[in-house]
Amino acid sequence: MTYDTLHAYYRDQAVLPTHGRFQTEADLTAHALRRRQIFSGKLQLPPRLFKGAHLLEFGPDSGENSLVFARWGAECTLFEPNLKAHPVIVDYFERYRLTSHLVKLEAADVAALARREGVQPEYDFVVAEGFIYTVRPERMWIDLFARLLREQGLAVINYCETFGSWMELLTKVAHARVRSLTGWPALETAQKLFTAKWNTIPHMRAFESWVMDVLENPFVRLRYLLEPGALCRQMEAAGLRLYSSWPPYRNGLEVYWHKRTPDVEEEARSREAFLARSRVSHIFGKALFLRSPAPEAQLLELVRLTDGLIDEFSTAAAEQVLEGLRALEQLVRTEVVYAEAGEHASAVSAVRSFAELMSVLKRGELEAIIRFCSHDAAFLRTWGMPYHFAVFAREA
């Protein structure tokens, strides 16, 4: 079945994609601490900024993140098109005695609000995590955010990034390849291949949810991924300037007189040069800063070829991916000028591991594929950096 929107895909699933199944106060407190670490420690958004703030959240799913915003004092308006999530949200707000902070819960999506007349700039925060990258055209939601935000209001998004998502695309290739070889159902295939990998990370949601939300999700594909330099330019055109991001997009190595203020064009040039030297860091999910800009076309071709193997695995395309991995290994070995202790060698091991995986996938050796995915240390510990956070401020 094909889907026009991500929420239509979610609507047809048996599980909510991010449902953490909170039961106790401790569950919410632990989640709030993790969110604080992201928002305060990484995005320079301390919880006190949310006290009394008018916040609009698109696509909250089951509402765990919304609970945290409410706990921080935000007045929350939630637009969640999946009606199956509404009872969960309402129950959560009642259970945690936060109902007074739930201003409105509406079954509408971004596109529906964008079509409305009379949208007012009445929000201090607009939040859209986990899905906004799938909404096309981008200009539609970018312009909507600009219309909704008060002056100096902040838009917070989380999205799948082009180069950082390569590892997830490779994982989808392995999953699709084994399914084609065996005819096994999606969940059974994922359990045989990725249970060990899944258990290497802390997680709240169920394994079944990850399978649905990543491995089977038709929107975790190259045509939907966003590149941060282009995203920042589109945001700036709508009057929304980069406030913060994780990983960092601004060149934190720059040093100049504190009274000098770079203009928009200078900031953009510096940001894009920094991003071009950070592509390998995003691919591997660790600091691997390059001495010069990465060969963008070469890396993008590696992503494109990998994405194509999800639909149809061919030995010719697999060999091209192997060639791309050999070039990537050379890039990592010779061009990295900064890496944390041990991470350079770890990245070299990882790229060799990816090449071994592609080789066993190419040969179609089922037992070897399962054994590799369950036991290869470099494969198990490497996840890439598919999800980026970015915060944009509405200019006065």
C-alpha positions as CSV (number, residue, x, y, z in Angstrom):
1,M,0.0,0.0,0.0
2,T,1.2,3.5,-0.8
3,Y,0.7,6.5,1.5
4,D,0.6,10.2,0.7
5,T,1.4,11.3,4.3
6,L,3.3,9.8,7.3
7,H,0.2,10.2,9.5
8,A,-1.8,8.1,7.1
9,Y,0.9,5.4,7.4
10,Y,0.8,5.6,11.2
11,R,-3.1,5.5,11.2
12,D,-2.9,2.0,9.6
13,Q,-0.4,0.6,12.1
14,A,-1.3,-1.5,15.2
15,V,1.1,0.5,17.5
16,L,1.8,4.2,18.0
17,P,5.3,5.0,16.8
18,T,6.7,6.5,20.0
19,H,4.4,5.3,22.8
20,G,6.5,4.9,25.9
21,R,3.7,3.4,28.0
22,F,4.4,5.6,31.1
23,Q,2.8,4.2,34.2
24,T,4.4,6.0,37.1
25,E,5.6,9.5,38.1
26,A,9.1,8.1,37.9
27,D,8.6,7.2,34.2
28,L,7.7,10.8,33.4
29,T,10.5,12.2,35.6
30,A,13.1,10.1,33.8
31,H,11.8,11.2,30.4
32,A,11.7,14.9,31.5
33,L,15.4,14.6,32.5
34,R,16.3,13.2,29.1
35,R,14.3,16.0,27.4
36,R,16.0,18.6,29.6
37,Q,19.4,17.3,28.6
38,I,18.4,17.8,24.9
39,F,16.7,21.1,25.2
40,S,18.9,22.8,27.8
41,G,22.2,21.1,27.3
42,K,22.2,20.9,23.5
43,L,19.7,23.4,22.2
44,Q,20.1,26.2,24.8
45,L,16.4,26.1,25.7
46,P,16.3,25.8,29.5
47,P,12.9,24.7,30.9
48,R,12.2,28.1,32.5
49,L,11.7,29.5,28.9
50,F,8.5,27.3,28.7
51,K,6.9,28.6,31.8
52,G,3.7,30.3,30.7
53,A,4.6,30.0,27.1
54,H,2.0,29.4,24.4
55,L,3.2,26.2,22.6
56,L,1.8,24.6,19.5
57,E,2.9,21.0,18.9
58,F,2.3,19.2,15.6
59,G,2.2,15.4,15.6
60,P,2.8,14.7,19.3
61,D,1.8,11.1,18.8
62,S,1.0,9.6,22.2
63,G,2.0,12.9,24.0
64,E,5.0,11.9,26.2
65,N,7.0,15.0,25.0
66,S,3.9,17.2,25.4
67,L,3.7,16.1,29.1
68,V,7.2,17.4,29.6
69,F,6.4,20.8,28.0
70,A,3.3,21.0,30.3
71,R,5.3,20.0,33.3
72,W,7.7,22.9,32.5
73,G,4.7,25.2,32.5
74,A,3.8,25.5,28.8
75,E,0.2,26.0,27.7
76,C,-0.1,23.3,25.1
77,T,-2.2,23.2,21.9
78,L,-1.8,19.9,20.2
79,F,-2.5,19.0,16.6
80,E,-2.5,15.2,16.2
81,P,-4.2,13.8,13.1
82,N,-4.1,10.2,14.3
83,L,-7.3,9.8,16.4
84,K,-6.0,6.6,17.9
85,A,-3.5,8.7,19.9
86,H,-6.1,11.1,21.4
87,P,-7.4,8.8,24.2
88,V,-3.7,8.1,25.2
89,I,-2.9,11.9,25.3
90,V,-6.0,12.7,27.3
91,D,-5.4,9.9,29.8
92,Y,-1.8,10.9,30.2
93,F,-2.7,14.6,31.0
94,E,-5.3,13.4,33.5
95,R,-3.0,10.8,35.1
96,Y,-0.2,13.3,35.7
97,R,-2.6,16.2,36.8
98,L,-1.6,18.4,33.8
99,T,-5.0,18.8,32.2
100,S,-5.1,22.5,33.0
101,H,-2.1,22.9,30.6
102,L,-3.9,21.1,27.7
103,V,-5.5,24.1,25.9
104,K,-6.7,22.2,22.9
105,L,-6.3,18.8,21.2
106,E,-7.3,18.7,17.5
107,A,-7.3,16.0,14.9
108,A,-5.7,18.1,12.1
109,D,-2.3,18.1,10.4
110,V,0.1,20.8,9.2
111,A,-1.4,21.0,5.8
112,A,-4.9,21.5,7.2
113,L,-3.8,24.5,9.4
114,A,-1.7,25.9,6.5
115,R,-5.0,26.2,4.5
116,R,-6.8,28.1,7.2
117,E,-7.5,31.8,6.9
118,G,-6.8,34.1,9.7
119,V,-3.9,32.2,11.3
120,Q,-2.4,34.6,13.9
121,P,1.2,34.9,15.3
122,E,0.1,33.8,18.8
123,Y,2.7,31.2,19.8
124,D,6.0,31.4,21.6
125,F,7.0,27.9,20.5
126,V,6.0,25.8,17.5
127,V,7.2,22.2,17.8
128,A,7.3,19.5,15.1
129,E,9.4,16.5,15.9
130,G,9.9,13.2,14.0
131,F,7.7,13.8,10.9
132,I,8.0,17.3,9.5
133,Y,10.7,16.2,7.0
134,T,8.1,14.2,5.2
135,V,5.7,17.1,4.5
136,R,6.0,18.5,1.0
137,P,6.5,21.1,-0.2
138,E,8.7,22.3,2.7
139,R,7.8,25.9,2.0
140,M,4.3,25.1,3.1
141,W,5.2,24.3,6.7
142,I,8.1,26.8,6.9
143,D,5.8,29.7,5.9
144,L,3.1,28.4,8.3
145,F,5.6,28.4,11.2
146,A,6.5,31.9,10.4
147,R,2.8,32.9,10.4
148,L,2.2,31.2,13.8
149,L,5.2,32.5,15.8
150,R,5.3,35.8,17.7
151,E,8.4,38.0,17.2
152,Q,11.4,36.1,18.6
153,G,9.3,33.0,18.9
154,L,11.0,29.7,18.4
155,A,10.3,26.8,16.0
156,V,11.8,23.5,17.1
157,I,12.0,20.6,14.7
158,N,13.6,17.1,14.6
159,Y,14.2,15.5,11.2
160,C,16.0,12.8,9.3
161,E,19.1,14.2,7.7
162,T,20.5,13.1,4.4
163,F,24.0,12.0,5.3
164,G,23.4,11.0,8.9
165,S,20.6,8.6,7.7
166,W,22.9,6.5,5.5
167,M,23.3,3.9,8.3
168,E,19.5,3.5,8.7
169,L,19.2,3.1,4.9
170,L,21.8,0.4,5.0
171,T,19.9,-1.3,7.8
172,K,16.8,-1.2,5.7
173,V,18.7,-2.8,2.8
174,A,19.7,-5.7,5.0
175,H,16.1,-6.1,6.3
176,A,14.6,-6.0,2.8
177,R,17.3,-8.3,1.4
178,V,16.6,-11.0,4.0
179,R,12.8,-10.7,3.5
180,S,13.3,-11.2,-0.2
181,L,15.4,-14.3,0.4
182,T,13.1,-15.9,2.9
183,G,9.6,-14.4,2.7
184,W,9.6,-13.9,6.5
185,P,7.3,-11.2,8.0
186,A,8.9,-7.9,8.8
187,L,9.0,-8.3,12.5
188,E,10.4,-11.8,12.5
189,T,13.1,-10.7,10.0
190,A,14.0,-7.7,12.2
191,Q,14.1,-9.9,15.4
192,K,16.6,-12.3,13.8
193,L,18.8,-9.5,12.4
194,F,18.7,-6.6,14.8
195,T,17.7,-7.7,18.3
196,A,21.4,-7.6,19.4
197,K,21.9,-4.2,17.8
198,W,18.7,-2.8,19.4
199,N,19.8,-3.9,22.8
200,T,23.0,-1.9,22.6
201,I,21.1,1.4,23.1
202,P,18.8,2.7,25.9
203,H,15.2,2.9,24.6
204,M,11.7,3.4,25.9
205,R,9.6,2.3,23.0
206,A,9.0,-1.3,21.9
207,F,11.1,-3.1,19.3
208,E,8.0,-3.5,17.2
209,S,7.5,0.3,17.2
210,W,11.1,0.8,15.8
211,V,10.5,-1.8,13.1
212,M,7.3,0.0,12.0
213,D,8.8,3.5,12.4
214,V,12.1,2.9,10.6
215,L,12.5,-0.5,8.8
216,E,9.1,-0.6,7.3
217,N,8.4,3.2,7.2
218,P,8.1,4.3,3.5
219,F,9.1,7.8,4.5
220,V,12.6,6.9,5.8
221,R,13.9,7.2,2.3
222,L,16.3,9.5,0.5
223,R,13.6,11.5,-1.3
224,Y,12.3,12.8,2.0
225,L,15.6,13.5,3.8
226,L,16.6,17.1,4.5
227,E,20.1,18.6,4.1
228,P,20.7,21.2,6.9
229,G,22.4,23.9,4.7
230,A,19.4,24.0,2.3
231,L,17.0,23.9,5.3
232,C,18.6,26.9,6.9
233,R,18.5,28.9,3.7
234,Q,14.8,28.1,3.3
235,M,14.1,29.1,6.8
236,E,16.0,32.4,6.4
237,A,13.9,33.2,3.4
238,A,10.8,33.0,5.6
239,G,12.3,35.2,8.3
240,L,13.4,32.3,10.6
241,R,17.1,32.4,11.6
242,L,19.0,29.5,13.1
243,Y,19.1,29.7,16.9
244,S,20.7,26.4,17.8
245,S,21.0,22.8,16.6
246,W,22.2,19.4,17.5
247,P,24.6,18.5,16.0
248,P,26.0,22.0,15.7
249,Y,25.7,23.7,12.4
250,R,27.5,26.9,13.3
251,N,31.3,26.9,13.2
252,G,32.1,26.8,16.9
253,L,35.8,27.1,16.1
254,E,35.5,30.7,14.9
255,V,37.0,33.4,17.0
256,Y,36.5,37.1,16.5
257,W,35.9,40.4,18.4
258,H,32.7,40.1,20.4
259,K,31.3,43.4,19.1
260,R,31.6,42.3,15.5
261,T,28.3,41.0,14.0
262,P,28.6,38.9,10.9
263,D,25.9,39.6,8.3
264,V,23.5,36.9,7.1
265,E,25.6,36.0,4.1
266,E,28.8,35.6,6.0
267,E,27.0,33.4,8.6
268,A,25.6,31.3,5.8
269,R,29.0,30.8,4.2
270,S,30.7,29.9,7.5
271,R,27.9,27.5,8.4
272,E,27.9,25.7,5.1
273,A,31.7,25.3,5.1
274,F,31.5,23.9,8.6
275,L,28.7,21.5,7.5
276,A,30.8,20.3,4.5
277,R,33.6,19.4,6.9
278,S,31.1,17.6,9.3
279,R,29.5,15.2,6.8
280,V,31.6,12.2,7.9
281,S,30.8,13.0,11.6
282,H,27.1,12.8,10.7
283,I,27.5,9.6,8.8
284,F,29.1,7.8,11.7
285,G,27.5,9.7,14.6
286,K,30.8,10.8,16.2
287,A,33.2,13.7,15.8
288,L,35.3,13.1,12.7
289,F,36.1,16.6,11.5
290,L,37.7,16.9,8.1
291,R,40.6,19.1,7.0
292,S,38.7,20.3,4.0
293,P,35.1,20.0,2.7
294,A,33.9,16.5,2.0
295,P,33.4,15.3,-1.6
296,E,29.7,15.9,-1.4
297,A,28.8,14.4,-4.8
298,Q,30.6,11.2,-3.9
299,L,29.0,10.8,-0.5
300,L,25.6,11.7,-1.9
301,E,26.0,9.0,-4.6
302,L,26.8,6.4,-1.8
303,V,23.5,7.4,-0.1
304,R,21.6,7.3,-3.4
305,L,22.9,3.8,-4.3
306,T,22.2,2.4,-0.8
307,D,18.6,3.8,-0.9
308,G,18.0,2.2,-4.3
309,L,19.0,-1.3,-2.9
310,I,16.0,-1.2,-0.6
311,D,13.6,-1.5,-3.6
312,E,15.7,-3.8,-5.7
313,F,18.9,-5.5,-4.7
314,S,21.3,-5.9,-7.6
315,T,24.9,-7.2,-7.5
316,A,26.0,-4.3,-9.8
317,A,24.6,-1.7,-7.5
318,A,26.0,-3.5,-4.5
319,E,29.5,-3.5,-6.1
320,Q,29.1,0.3,-6.6
321,V,28.3,0.7,-2.9
322,L,31.4,-1.3,-2.1
323,E,33.5,1.1,-4.3
324,G,31.9,4.0,-2.4
325,L,32.8,2.4,0.9
326,R,36.4,2.0,-0.2
327,A,36.5,5.7,-1.0
328,L,34.9,6.5,2.3
329,E,37.5,4.5,4.2
330,Q,40.2,6.4,2.4
331,L,38.5,9.7,3.3
332,V,38.3,8.7,7.0
333,R,41.9,7.4,7.0
334,T,43.5,10.5,5.4
335,E,41.3,13.6,5.9
336,V,40.1,13.5,9.5
337,V,41.9,16.2,11.5
338,Y,39.9,15.9,14.7
339,A,38.5,12.9,16.5
340,E,38.0,11.9,20.1
341,A,40.4,9.3,21.5
342,G,39.8,6.0,19.8
343,E,37.0,7.2,17.5
344,H,39.2,7.5,14.4
345,A,40.2,3.8,14.5
346,S,36.6,2.9,15.5
347,A,35.3,4.7,12.3
348,V,37.8,2.8,10.1
349,S,36.7,-0.5,11.7
350,A,33.0,0.6,11.1
351,V,33.4,1.3,7.4
352,R,35.2,-2.0,6.9
353,S,32.3,-3.6,8.7
354,F,29.8,-2.0,6.4
355,A,31.8,-3.3,3.4
356,E,31.7,-6.8,4.9
357,L,27.9,-6.6,5.4
358,M,27.4,-5.4,1.8
359,S,29.5,-8.3,0.6
360,V,27.5,-11.0,2.5
361,L,24.3,-9.3,1.3
362,K,25.6,-9.4,-2.3
363,R,26.3,-13.1,-2.0
364,G,22.8,-13.7,-0.4
365,E,24.2,-16.0,2.3
366,L,21.3,-16.0,4.8
367,E,23.1,-17.6,7.8
368,A,26.1,-15.3,7.2
369,I,23.9,-12.2,7.1
370,I,22.2,-13.2,10.4
371,R,25.5,-14.0,12.1
372,F,27.1,-10.8,11.0
373,C,24.2,-8.5,12.1
374,S,24.0,-10.3,15.5
375,H,27.7,-10.4,16.3
376,D,29.8,-7.9,14.4
377,A,31.0,-5.5,17.1
378,A,31.6,-2.5,14.8
379,F,28.1,-2.9,13.2
380,L,26.4,-3.3,16.6
381,R,27.9,-0.1,18.1
382,T,27.5,2.2,15.0
383,W,24.1,3.9,14.5
384,G,25.1,7.1,12.6
385,M,23.3,10.4,13.3
386,P,20.0,10.2,11.4
387,Y,18.0,12.6,13.6
388,H,18.9,16.2,13.8
389,F,17.4,18.9,16.0
390,A,17.2,22.5,14.8
391,V,15.7,25.6,16.4
392,F,14.8,28.7,14.4
393,A,13.9,32.2,15.8
394,R,11.3,34.4,14.2
395,E,13.0,37.7,13.4
396,A,11.5,40.9,14.6
